[in-house]
Amino acid sequence: MYDPELVQPMRDELTRLGAEELLTPAAVDAWVADRKSGLLVVNSVCGCAAGMARPGVALALQDPHRPQRLATVFAGQDREATARARQHFGAIPPSSPSMALFQDGQLVDFLPRHRIEGRSAEDVGRDLAAMFAQHFAGA
């Protein structure tokens, strides 16, 4: 498990954007069960989370079609909550960072690590904004 003091600034990047930290499996289940649209970010200490994923989320949230809610679990720290979140991703292999888009309690889209790593924050933000538009433009 990572040192909580080391991880706190990485958590803060998303909570400053309005992300709800889901710290328990029950919190994850309740968040997913809510029928509102939402983006669930699996946060991480890796460089691609710092340089691409979290900044990409910040950019994407400026999109007018953004989901109604934002939440996060932290891989390597919130282990049980992260494991529960991954159960809601179905057959998608675990990866962190990653981002899951939910609507009406169902996973509707997913951005895995291999579509984040080695790309720019702007690219990640554009991918997320395209996901938002695809699923929420008519809402």
Wavefront OBJ file of the C-alpha trace (Angstrom):
o trace
v 0.000 0.000 0.000
v 1.244 3.470 -0.853
v 2.044 6.032 1.838
v -1.136 8.106 2.373
v 0.879 11.343 2.587
v 2.520 10.608 -0.761
v -0.817 9.855 -2.400
v -2.850 12.752 -0.973
v -1.823 15.341 -3.613
v -2.774 12.837 -6.319
v -6.173 12.365 -4.702
v -6.577 16.122 -4.350
v -6.196 16.659 -8.102
v -9.485 14.871 -8.654
v -11.362 15.961 -5.536
v -10.653 19.604 -6.462
v -12.556 18.858 -9.678
v -15.500 17.634 -7.607
v -14.747 13.907 -7.577
v -16.255 11.887 -4.773
v -13.764 9.455 -3.273
v -15.248 5.973 -3.060
v -13.342 4.349 -0.213
v -15.368 1.176 0.366
v -17.044 -1.497 -1.759
v -20.421 -0.330 -0.432
v -19.713 3.234 -1.574
v -18.800 1.951 -5.047
v -21.979 -0.133 -5.268
v -24.147 2.800 -4.168
v -22.478 5.157 -6.660
v -22.889 2.717 -9.560
v -26.516 1.994 -8.613
v -27.406 5.688 -8.850
v -29.204 6.188 -12.153
v -27.379 9.446 -12.953
v -24.568 9.551 -15.496
v -21.082 9.373 -14.042
v -17.390 9.040 -14.722
v -15.458 6.758 -12.382
v -11.693 7.291 -12.465
v -9.327 4.569 -11.282
v -6.512 6.817 -10.062
v -2.882 5.749 -9.748
v 0.576 6.940 -8.697
v 2.107 6.289 -12.130
v 3.418 8.990 -14.411
v 0.667 8.532 -16.981
v -1.927 9.247 -14.277
v -0.091 12.446 -13.351
v 0.730 13.666 -16.841
v -2.175 12.422 -18.907
v -5.110 10.915 -17.000
v -5.885 13.443 -14.276
v -5.187 16.492 -16.490
v -7.223 14.845 -19.260
v -10.172 14.463 -16.899
v -9.897 18.157 -15.981
v -9.978 19.131 -19.652
v -12.875 16.809 -20.499
v -15.016 18.124 -17.660
v -15.172 21.449 -19.486
v -17.281 19.729 -22.170
v -20.976 20.686 -22.147
v -22.008 17.011 -22.370
v -20.117 16.002 -19.239
v -21.637 13.391 -16.928
v -23.609 14.443 -13.888
v -21.171 12.914 -11.393
v -17.475 12.246 -10.962
v -15.987 9.682 -8.593
v -12.643 8.008 -8.006
v -11.007 4.990 -6.435
v -7.259 4.807 -5.900
v -5.501 1.660 -7.111
v -2.839 0.509 -4.675
v -4.505 2.238 -1.753
v -8.281 1.783 -1.797
v -7.842 -1.890 -2.637
v -11.271 -3.236 -1.748
v -13.072 -0.304 -3.352
v -10.933 -0.603 -6.490
v -11.598 -4.334 -6.696
v -15.343 -3.701 -6.410
v -15.215 -0.994 -9.077
v -13.448 -3.415 -11.404
v -16.217 -5.967 -10.850
v -18.585 -3.407 -12.378
v -16.358 -3.233 -15.479
v -17.307 -6.755 -16.548
v -14.719 -8.611 -18.617
v -12.472 -5.570 -19.064
v -9.010 -6.408 -17.679
v -7.795 -4.338 -14.712
v -5.734 -1.288 -15.594
v -4.812 1.900 -13.841
v -5.256 4.603 -14.531
v -8.504 4.027 -16.351
v -11.902 5.650 -16.638
v -15.361 4.120 -16.736
v -18.454 5.905 -17.957
v -21.779 4.886 -16.408
v -25.364 5.672 -17.313
v -28.446 4.297 -15.573
v -26.274 2.037 -13.404
v -24.597 0.420 -16.425
v -21.099 0.691 -17.850
v -21.440 2.357 -21.262
v -17.818 3.149 -22.167
v -14.304 2.635 -20.882
v -10.908 4.260 -21.384
v -8.142 1.799 -20.397
v -4.534 2.565 -19.573
v -3.288 1.628 -23.049
v -5.381 4.505 -24.477
v -3.900 6.918 -21.887
v -0.233 5.990 -21.598
v 2.081 7.732 -24.069
v -0.541 10.254 -25.168
v -1.059 13.872 -24.197
v -3.549 15.138 -21.628
v -5.274 16.916 -24.517
v -5.672 13.606 -26.379
v -7.124 11.936 -23.292
v -9.436 14.911 -22.721
v -10.643 14.736 -26.338
v -11.284 10.990 -26.042
v -13.316 11.508 -22.885
v -15.240 14.431 -24.411
v -16.055 12.237 -27.437
v -17.321 9.534 -25.065
v -19.475 12.119 -23.266
v -20.909 13.422 -26.541
v -21.651 9.913 -27.800
v -23.602 8.959 -24.703
v -25.001 12.240 -23.352
v -25.441 14.674 -26.266
v -29.160 13.922 -26.548
v -29.765 13.896 -22.802
l 1 2 3 4 5 6 7 8 9 10 11 12 13 14 15 16 17 18 19 20 21 22 23 24 25 26 27 28 29 30 31 32 33 34 35 36 37 38 39 40 41 42 43 44 45 46 47 48 49 50 51 52 53 54 55 56 57 58 59 60 61 62 63 64 65 66 67 68 69 70 71 72 73 74 75 76 77 78 79 80 81 82 83 84 85 86 87 88 89 90 91 92 93 94 95 96 97 98 99 100 101 102 103 104 105 106 107 108 109 110 111 112 113 114 115 116 117 118 119 120 121 122 123 124 125 126 127 128 129 130 131 132 133 134 135 136 137 138 139
